[in-house]
């Protein structure tokens, strides 16, 4: 994944983390074996930055923000004092890892079948 695939931060995005720190983190995560893409988005699914193509990012962000919201509700409903800290979805071909924060979601999509 080249930096040309990077979607620049949304114009309204504000954070204490600088754009260069975000890009360094994305590059570090993307360099791991099998990683196909990384998305940072807000809880509503609006993309802040991504290493995927725009069409892939849009599709993933909409669906993953919804499933994360439902998983958070599930955890809180089952135990009022608990909260979702990590969500992992694994299929034959992909593994999607979601790390929710108070305002943002970090999503990593990887192919777990990549040869060592």
C-alpha atoms as one frame of an Amber mdcrd trajectory, in Angstrom:
protein
   0.000   0.000   0.000   1.455   3.229  -1.080   0.817   6.608   0.439  -0.955
   7.529  -2.790  -3.802   5.292  -1.576  -4.084   7.340   1.599  -7.263   9.308
   2.071  -6.422  12.634   3.631  -8.057  13.534   6.938 -11.537  14.966   6.655
 -11.507  18.750   6.603 -13.573  18.923   9.794 -11.489  16.357  11.670  -9.842
  17.720  14.763  -7.582  15.823  17.080  -4.621  16.329  19.340  -2.800  13.715
  17.271  -0.983  15.217  14.293  -1.546  13.996  10.768   2.066  12.807  10.563
   1.623  10.690  13.704  -1.514   9.135  12.227   0.253   8.431   8.933   3.225
   6.887  10.766   0.875   4.639  12.745  -0.978   3.601   9.587   2.304   2.843
   7.829   3.574   0.810  10.791   0.375  -1.263  11.007   0.196  -1.667   7.212
   3.738  -3.058   7.120   2.730  -6.159   9.093   2.449  -9.387   7.142  -0.999
  -9.915   5.629  -2.432  -6.474   6.385  -4.592  -5.371   3.460  -5.936  -2.144
   4.874  -6.365   0.142   7.856  -9.242   2.540   8.467  -9.646   5.186  11.129
 -13.214   6.449  11.422 -15.541   8.082  13.881 -18.280   6.097  15.640 -20.802
   7.055  12.957 -18.636   5.557  10.213 -17.248   8.773   8.724 -13.738   8.010
   7.501 -10.897  10.062   8.903  -8.109   8.211   7.127  -7.713   4.951   5.228
  -5.206   2.944   3.234  -7.964   1.306   1.146  -9.441   2.584  -2.097 -12.304
   5.033  -1.576 -15.008   2.529  -2.656 -13.623  -0.155  -0.327 -13.335   2.323
   2.520 -16.931   3.496   2.119 -18.318  -0.041   2.073 -16.261  -1.238   5.045
 -16.787   1.879   7.164 -20.579   1.829   6.892 -20.916  -1.851   7.775 -18.214
  -2.028  10.420 -19.441   1.015  12.330 -22.906  -0.581  12.480 -21.694  -3.970
  13.699 -19.396  -2.334  16.259 -22.271  -0.233  17.591 -24.430  -3.342  17.941
 -21.629  -5.277  19.638 -21.122  -2.388  22.082 -24.842  -2.391  22.878 -24.797
  -6.159  23.342 -21.898  -6.066  25.804 -23.435  -3.189  27.781 -26.871  -4.899
  27.838 -25.453  -8.172  29.143 -23.368  -6.432  31.820 -24.157  -2.774  32.539
 -20.666  -2.143  33.943 -18.819  -3.647  30.987 -17.715  -2.157  27.670 -16.447
  -3.471  24.354 -12.670  -3.186  24.098 -11.934  -5.204  20.943 -13.917  -6.924
  18.199 -12.488  -9.581  15.901 -14.310 -11.050  12.922 -12.641 -13.950  11.170
 -13.699 -15.711   7.980 -11.860 -18.128   5.715 -10.261 -15.305   3.725 -10.179
 -12.241   5.989  -9.743 -11.165   9.542 -11.153  -7.821  10.640  -9.983  -6.373
  13.931 -11.729  -3.366  15.410 -10.455  -1.378  18.347 -13.090   1.080  19.549
 -12.217   4.245  21.434 -14.524   6.885  22.920 -14.727   8.818  19.647 -13.018
   6.673  17.016 -12.706   3.167  15.599  -9.427   1.698  14.372 -10.020  -1.091
  11.853  -7.370  -3.464  10.527  -8.217  -5.843   7.691  -5.821  -8.655   7.022
  -5.447 -11.914   5.170  -4.551 -14.510   7.823  -3.573 -17.009   5.113  -0.507
 -15.130   3.875   2.482 -17.510   3.833   5.267 -16.752   6.301
